[in-house]
Amino acid sequence: MANFRIMWGMALLSLSVCQGQTAGGPDRALELNLQKAIEIALSKNGNTDVRLAQESVNVSHFRYAEARSGLLPNFDGSVTEQDQTINLHALGIRFSTPPGSGFTIPTEVGPFNTFDARLHFTQNLLNVSTIRHSQAAHADVHAAEADTQSVGEQVAATVARLYAASLRAEADVANAQANVALAQELRDQAGRRQNAGEATALDVTRAELSMSRNQQRLLAAQTVLIRANLELIKALNIDWNTSLHLGGKLGSVPAQLSTPAEAMEVALRSRPEFLAERRRMEGARLGQSAARAERLPSLVGFADYGLLSGIVTHTAGASLRVPLFDGGRIDAERGQANALLRQEEIRQRDLKNQVELEVRQALASLASAQSQLQVAERAVGLAQDELGRARRRYDAGLATSLDVLDAETRVENALNDRVAAEFNCTEANIDFAQATGTIKSMEF
């Protein structure tokens, strides 16, 4: 009767969980493998970090357009109408009237109206500094694009880890279900032996207690699975009511581990951080060149054309600008550009060291995880063999129910250790793929 109440409690709790999941709308099933999950996360409506990175690329494009505008023609128009009265004395114009002439020269002219409609044009004909600034902004665009790829790699790694966490939760649920079924068999075995007068009520109570404990673990494992799937749904930015059906399995490792030199060669070729750093280095060098070019003369062409009080007038010419003294502004810009270039050189060296550290750590973790998985697989076989022997001895009256329960516990622990070892293998594989820049092509 107690077991009947426990089963009803499990059913009601499972029903409430399902109702909570579907409260926002009907479930939509989604068949997923790792590649599809990464593809969804990296789509234009996918992960938030990817979308923010793309907006950074758009910002860099606009900055490049702004820097390039200094090399393009500039046109503007103006229309002016004014009523003027000019005081000649205020302009320094003074006339003396000859004595006795009877003629008076006025001190003011006007009022008179003027109307001026004019089109103005300017064009940088030669400005090396502006050219270099434009080229540096263009390099920044490429760096932002490479940074977006780097963000995509990080998002793919995050999705892979969340996907692996969901697979682990599924494996834990499967283990918990198997343990419940095993406890059920043990309880039935104890009941049969009690009916045959070969076991006591204590044996049945122990079996009932073991089954209750395993049912509680099953409920906890199901809750962990729900939470893991919700984390994955958030990372993919899909509807909360989506029901995920995941493909693949834990525990996959490369058939043959690379050497550190081989893995580093792949990383240098594949990781977008190196491309982004090279682009930033190029931009810093062009910025340094632009700062140096501030000392060079620049040539600007200009022209205007329009109507002044109904009369066509125009102006055309060129202006040569030669910097002589600017209060130290150019020297300050050159010092800043040099410092920025040195910063990028330091970052480039540090990035290479960091990537090599990640590669070597991932290789060490892979080798260790593979060995742990082999040990865990062997432990499962031994524990299951021990349980079989204990149950046969119990049936023959050569062992107590405690011996069977102890063997059952060791099977549970061995199964849990195997899932943990498989998960560790998968995480090490994810770390290795991320370290070498191949996370987007990874599969379970």
Secondary structure, DSSP 8 states (H G I E B T S, - for coil): -HHHHHHHHHHHHHHHHHHHHHTTS--EEEEE-HHHHHHHHTSTTS-HHHHHHHHHHHHHHHHHHHHHGGGS-EEEEEEEEEEEEEETTTTT------TT------SEEEEEEEEEEEEEEEEEEE-HHHHHHHHHHHHHHHHHHHHHHHHHHHHHHHHHHHHHHHHHHHHHHHHHHHHHHHHHHHHHHHHHHHHTTSS-HHHHHHHHHHHHHHHHHHHHHHHHHHHHHHHHHHHHT--TTEEEEE---S----SS---HHHHHHHHHHH-HHHHHHHHHHHHHHHHHHHHHHTTS-EEEEEEEEEEETTEEEEEEEEEEE-----TTHHHHHHHHHHHHHHHHHHHHHHHHHHHHHHHHHHHHHHHHHHHHHHHHHHHHHHHHHHHHHHHHHHHTTSS-HHHHHHHHHHHHHHHHHHHHHHHHHHHHHHHHHHHHT-GGG---
